Amino acid sequence: MLTSSVDLNAKIPNNVGLADDPKVRRALERWQPRFLNWWHEMGPTDFEPNDVYLRTAVSVDSSGWANYDYVRMPEYRWGIFLTPRDATPTIHVGDATGQPAWTEVPGELRTALRRIIVTQGDTEPASVEQQRMLGHTAPSLYDMRNLFQVNVEEGRHLWAMVYLLHKHFGRDGREEAEALLERRSGDADRPRILGAFNEPCDHWLSFFCFTMFTDRDGKYQLAALAESGFDPLARSCSFMLTEESHHLFVGETGLERIIKRSAELEQLDPNGDIRAQGGIEFDMIQRAINYWYSHSLDLFGGEVSSNAADWFAAGLKGRYREGSRFEDHRALEGTLSIPVVEDGRLTVREVPLRNAMNQILRDDYTADCERALRRWNRVLETAGSSFRLSLPSQRFHRHQGLYADQDFDPEGNPITREQFEARQAEWLLQPEDNAYLSSLMVPVRGPGQFANWIAPPSRGINQQPLDFEYVRL
């Protein structure tokens, strides 16, 4: 029984009535030590003894849902939290719009729903694995704490998907839940499902780009799934969005702080040489943006997709803010113009809306990213720098969809493979970039102190001062 109250005293904190569901409760309690074994192996293991100033979900109310206190990460109260339903839920999109939502999995949609849940669930432990060593090179205790907050909440998001698998998919679900702990980011034999979650994230510029761009993809995927006609999935994703906002904050403000500090160092140096002052050059920041943004674009899937059309028609997945932004929730009419390459030239193809659902979501994502770029460029303008950052074309450096087997420059113009290879060092992070960035990643562990290459934030966490001891080392 889904309620607004949370059983905080249970072995697994929840508001889904596990106390009255002994079969699922026992299954999850058997999975729990396996999760902890994975955390001990693949999480930020070296910091397990340390007290970290973390927020923990204690409620599903819109306000006051989190408690802040010192916690050791292995003792974090990972739980299962679904947004309570206010009324009888209905299907928001597709052919059955307006009909009662499903509280159990329709047989004909079982395979599709399981695929959606497993794919979402697989991203959560993957990001923890990608980031597991970053605590050793944190530029401040403030940033270290934010890293660990992201990590434990990705772990909780994994719990959200695992609950759905155990509750609604029987033996198949239990096997999928085990497999979520067996795959490894970047492993040649057991990689994570989606490409961006196998990319190395071994310095803090990549971490901030990951939380800015890749976690922002998560925001739009979760928002689309929050429109699902499968009510337990919609409620799970709705609450996950509450926590996800902090991850995006970490990425957007982290990059802004690097940009601000680089602009300061540019002004300090008589030749405007940021690297000579121990900072991160703007063109290197631009290459990192190009790299992570393009990989994140792939996560939305193909620009033209029959799966996207089928899932929308079935009511499994909607658009971003479906209820407030769209009047027609069936999308049976209309098209979306999508650029394609024919005979070496760009032309436009009109694609039926249902087949273009991935692209509609990707365009919303791009608009959100462009908003952040405008904010960063205002920082550069205020600092007196002439440099401006930009997003590359959606066609640039793609590995999925219409543009995967073709080459484009950052402006989206078709080019040859030879032209791309000749100039990719200008456009994407290179080994020498990563070597230089790694050389800057010297840990700073004094309260209120920050590495030279990043500016302090404007305020602390939960109204704490910047010199607060966010991690007790």
C-alpha positions, 0 to 999 in steps of 0.5 A: 500500500503506497502512502506518504508516510515512510517506515524508517525503522524497517531494515529497508526504509520504504513507503511501499508497505514492505511489512505487509509484503513478506515475499518481496521483503524477503527477496530484497533482504536477500539482495541487500547484502549483495548490493553492499558487497558491490558497494564495498568492491566498486563504490568509493571504498577507501572512504568508507570509514569517514563521516560524510555530511549527507542528506538522506531521504526520510519522507516523500513530502514536497518539503522537508523530505531530507535529513542532513547529518554525518553518515558513513556511506556503507551505513547510508539508509538506502530505501524505496520511495515512491511519490504518493498518488493524490487521486486515481491515476490515469494513463497520460499518453498514447492510445489509452490516454485517460484510461486507468493506469496499471498497477500491475504489468500488462502481459503484452507489455512485460518485455518492453517494461522490463527492458526500460526498467533494467536500462534505467537501473543499469545507469545508476551503479555504472556512474558510481563505478565510473567515479569511484576513485575521484574522492582521492583527488577532490579539489575541496571537502565541499566537492568531495561531499557532493561527489559522495552525495551523488554516489549514494543517491545513484545507489538509492536510484538503483534500489528504486528500479530493483524494487520494481523488478522484484515486485512485478517481474518474478523470477525474471526480475530477480535475475535482472536485479542480480545482473545489475550488480554483475556488469561493470563500467568499461569492462570488455566482457561485462560492460554496462548497457549504454555507451556513455556509462562505459567511458572513463571519468577519471578527473574532475573536469569529466566528473562535472561534465558527466553530472552536467550532461549525462545526468541531465539526460537522466533528468529527461529520461526520468521525466518521460518515464514519470508519464508512464501508464505503469503507475509504480514506475511513474511514481518511482521516477517522480521521486527520483527527479527530486534527488536528481536535481542536486546532481545537475546542480553539482555539474552546472555549478562545478563547470561554472566555477572552473570557468570563473577561475580560468577567467580570473587566471587569464586576467592574472597572467600578463600573457593571458596564459591560463595554463601558466597559472595552473588553470584549465584552458578554455579550449580544453573545457570546450573539448570536454563539453564536446566529448560528454555532450555528444556521448550523452546525446546518444543516450536518447536513442535513434532520431527515428525510432519504431520502439519510441513510437510503440512505447508512446502508443502503449503509454509506457513513456511520454514527453518532458512535462507532457501534461503542461506542455502538450494538448494532444497526448495521442500524437497521431498527427503532425511531423518533426523535421529532422536533418538527414544526409543524402548524397553527401548533402544535408536535407530535411526529412519529415518524421511522424511525431510518434516516431520522433519521440526520442528526438523531441526529448533530445531537443528539450535536453539541448535547449536546457544545455544551451541555457547553461552555456548562456549562463557560463558565457555571461560569467566570461563576459563579466570577467572580461574574457573574449572566449565563448563556449558553445554546444556542438551540433547534435550531429557531431561525434555520434555513435547512435542514431542517424549520424552514427556512421558519418562524420561532421564538424562541430557546426554539423557540416558533413566532412570526410573521415580523414578530415575528422581525424585530422582535426579531432584533437581540436574538438575532443579531449585527447590523452595529453589533455587528460594527462595535464588535467590529471596533473592538476588533480592534487587533493585539497582537504583543509576546510574552506580551502579549494584547489587553484583551478576552481573557484569556491562556490557562492554558498555552502550546503544546507546553509553551512559555511564554506569552511564547514567540515563536510567530510571528516578525514 
